[in-house]
Amino acid sequence: MYTNRDDKQSSTVMLKLGTPIEGAARHACRQTPAFARAPFTARQKVQHTAFSSSRQTGAQLSSPLNLPKWLQENSHLLKPPVNNYCVYNDPMTVMIVGGPNARTDYHINETPEFFYQYKGRMLLKTVQNGEFKDIYINEGELFLLPANTPHNPVRFADTVGVVLEQPRPESSLDRLRWYCQNCGEKVHEASFHCTNLGSQIKEAVNAFKEDSEKRKCGNCGETCDVAPKPEVMEKMRTAPS
């Protein structure tokens, strides 16, 4: 299992993955506990121009989405392993995400991601400068995740969040990375040009789940979990923010 950040020997197995997240208001990053690390991850002018253009061309604007009503009528659409549903795809991707989810992958996005926690709290597991660190996002809180930060969103039962993401540049690649829960080495990484968040992440997660060879750690031989163990999920759920 993992040791704490003072164990410099164990930290050398992790890759250096960019700069730490700094200045995240009201969110204190802390080291991921050993039990839950790897298994468990000019604007105003432009906006005004786009809005004016849509009016000039006769395009109809959609009505505002009533989130409580949408959840009452459509919560059945939030299905594992990701539990997400895209309500807008153009010009931004807006997802409603429920819990519990069943993911151990760390998503690496070349653009920032915006999180709003509508109901309950969630855990955003991150890798910063080669160290696993936890960020709890409580009900009513916002968080902006910098680009290229490996992150594993852990969502608990009876919780709801909203995630906003940018369209991907044509040259960009999204990655899903799995780490060994035993030694911390990278077990597998899948990459794809993201055009549909509602389906592509699920497809990559399911493909990893179904391939036992991809799940085997080349360093220590441990088989990577495809979902957090129930007891680990409970510890993460009840841990203080």
HUPE-V762035 format. One record per residue. N is the residue number from 1. SS is DSSP state (~ for helix, > for strand, _ for the rest). PHI is phi as a letter, one per 20 degrees, with the letter a starting at -180 (* if undefined). D_FIRST is the distance of its C-alpha to the first C-alpha in whole Angstrom. Layout:
n: <N & N>
ss: <SS & SS>
phi: <PHI & PHI>
d_first: <D_FIRST & D_FIRST>
//
This chain:
n: <1 & 2 & 3 & 4 & 5 & 6 & 7 & 8 & 9 & 10 & 11 & 12 & 13 & 14 & 15 & 16 & 17 & 18 & 19 & 20 & 21 & 22 & 23 & 24 & 25 & 26 & 27 & 28 & 29 & 30 & 31 & 32 & 33 & 34 & 35 & 36 & 37 & 38 & 39 & 40 & 41 & 42 & 43 & 44 & 45 & 46 & 47 & 48 & 49 & 50 & 51 & 52 & 53 & 54 & 55 & 56 & 57 & 58 & 59 & 60 & 61 & 62 & 63 & 64 & 65 & 66 & 67 & 68 & 69 & 70 & 71 & 72 & 73 & 74 & 75 & 76 & 77 & 78 & 79 & 80 & 81 & 82 & 83 & 84 & 85 & 86 & 87 & 88 & 89 & 90 & 91 & 92 & 93 & 94 & 95 & 96 & 97 & 98 & 99 & 100 & 101 & 102 & 103 & 104 & 105 & 106 & 107 & 108 & 109 & 110 & 111 & 112 & 113 & 114 & 115 & 116 & 117 & 118 & 119 & 120 & 121 & 122 & 123 & 124 & 125 & 126 & 127 & 128 & 129 & 130 & 131 & 132 & 133 & 134 & 135 & 136 & 137 & 138 & 139 & 140 & 141 & 142 & 143 & 144 & 145 & 146 & 147 & 148 & 149 & 150 & 151 & 152 & 153 & 154 & 155 & 156 & 157 & 158 & 159 & 160 & 161 & 162 & 163 & 164 & 165 & 166 & 167 & 168 & 169 & 170 & 171 & 172 & 173 & 174 & 175 & 176 & 177 & 178 & 179 & 180 & 181 & 182 & 183 & 184 & 185 & 186 & 187 & 188 & 189 & 190 & 191 & 192 & 193 & 194 & 195 & 196 & 197 & 198 & 199 & 200 & 201 & 202 & 203 & 204 & 205 & 206 & 207 & 208 & 209 & 210 & 211 & 212 & 213 & 214 & 215 & 216 & 217 & 218 & 219 & 220 & 221 & 222 & 223 & 224 & 225 & 226 & 227 & 228 & 229 & 230 & 231 & 232 & 233 & 234 & 235 & 236 & 237 & 238 & 239 & 240 & 241>
ss: <_ & _ & _ & _ & _ & _ & _ & ~ & ~ & ~ & ~ & _ & _ & _ & _ & _ & _ & _ & _ & _ & _ & _ & _ & _ & _ & _ & _ & _ & _ & > & > & _ & _ & ~ & ~ & ~ & _ & _ & _ & _ & _ & _ & ~ & ~ & ~ & ~ & ~ & ~ & ~ & ~ & ~ & ~ & ~ & ~ & ~ & ~ & _ & _ & _ & _ & _ & _ & _ & _ & _ & _ & ~ & ~ & ~ & ~ & ~ & ~ & ~ & ~ & ~ & ~ & ~ & _ & _ & _ & _ & _ & _ & > & > & > & > & > & _ & _ & _ & > & > & > & > & > & > & > & _ & _ & _ & _ & _ & _ & _ & > & > & > & _ & _ & _ & _ & > & > & > & > & > & > & > & _ & _ & > & > & > & > & > & > & > & _ & _ & > & > & > & > & > & > & > & _ & _ & _ & _ & > & > & > & > & _ & _ & _ & _ & _ & > & > & > & > & > & _ & _ & _ & _ & > & > & > & > & > & > & > & _ & _ & _ & _ & _ & _ & _ & > & > & > & > & > & > & _ & _ & _ & _ & _ & _ & > & > & > & > & > & > & > & _ & _ & _ & _ & ~ & ~ & ~ & ~ & ~ & ~ & ~ & ~ & ~ & ~ & ~ & ~ & ~ & ~ & _ & _ & _ & _ & _ & > & _ & _ & _ & _ & _ & _ & > & _ & _ & _ & _ & _ & _ & ~ & ~ & ~ & ~ & ~ & ~ & ~ & ~ & ~ & _ & _ & _>
phi: <* & f & d & e & f & f & e & f & f & f & f & f & f & e & f & e & c & n & e & f & f & c & m & f & g & m & c & e & f & c & f & f & g & g & f & c & f & g & f & d & * & * & g & g & f & f & f & f & f & f & f & f & f & f & f & f & e & n & f & e & e & f & f & g & e & e & f & g & f & f & f & f & e & c & f & f & e & e & d & f & e & e & m & d & b & e & e & c & c & b & e & c & e & c & d & e & c & d & b & e & d & b & c & c & f & d & e & c & d & f & c & f & c & d & d & c & e & f & b & m & c & c & d & d & e & c & d & c & l & n & d & f & c & d & c & e & d & e & g & n & e & d & b & d & e & f & f & m & d & f & b & c & f & d & d & e & f & m & c & b & c & c & c & d & c & e & f & e & g & g & e & e & c & e & c & d & c & d & d & f & f & e & d & n & f & f & e & b & b & d & c & a & e & e & c & b & f & f & c & f & f & g & f & f & f & f & f & f & f & e & d & f & f & f & e & e & f & f & e & d & n & f & e & f & f & d & b & f & f & g & f & f & g & f & f & f & f & e & f & f & f>
d_first: <0 & 4 & 7 & 10 & 13 & 15 & 12 & 14 & 13 & 10 & 12 & 15 & 13 & 14 & 17 & 20 & 21 & 24 & 25 & 23 & 25 & 28 & 30 & 29 & 31 & 30 & 26 & 24 & 21 & 18 & 14 & 12 & 10 & 7 & 8 & 10 & 9 & 10 & 11 & 13 & 17 & 49 & 46 & 49 & 51 & 49 & 49 & 52 & 53 & 51 & 52 & 56 & 56 & 55 & 58 & 60 & 59 & 59 & 56 & 55 & 52 & 50 & 50 & 47 & 45 & 44 & 41 & 41 & 44 & 42 & 39 & 41 & 43 & 40 & 36 & 36 & 36 & 32 & 30 & 27 & 25 & 26 & 28 & 30 & 34 & 36 & 39 & 40 & 40 & 43 & 43 & 39 & 37 & 36 & 34 & 33 & 30 & 29 & 26 & 24 & 23 & 21 & 19 & 16 & 17 & 18 & 22 & 24 & 27 & 30 & 32 & 31 & 30 & 31 & 30 & 32 & 31 & 34 & 32 & 29 & 26 & 24 & 20 & 20 & 17 & 17 & 17 & 19 & 19 & 16 & 14 & 13 & 16 & 17 & 21 & 22 & 26 & 28 & 31 & 34 & 32 & 32 & 29 & 30 & 27 & 28 & 28 & 26 & 23 & 20 & 20 & 18 & 21 & 20 & 23 & 23 & 26 & 30 & 29 & 31 & 31 & 33 & 31 & 34 & 33 & 36 & 37 & 36 & 38 & 39 & 37 & 34 & 31 & 28 & 25 & 22 & 18 & 15 & 12 & 9 & 6 & 5 & 7 & 8 & 12 & 14 & 15 & 18 & 21 & 24 & 27 & 30 & 33 & 33 & 36 & 35 & 32 & 33 & 32 & 31 & 27 & 27 & 29 & 26 & 23 & 25 & 26 & 22 & 21 & 24 & 23 & 21 & 21 & 20 & 17 & 16 & 14 & 16 & 14 & 12 & 13 & 11 & 13 & 13 & 13 & 17 & 17 & 15 & 14 & 17 & 15 & 13 & 16 & 18 & 16 & 16 & 20 & 21 & 19 & 22 & 23>
//
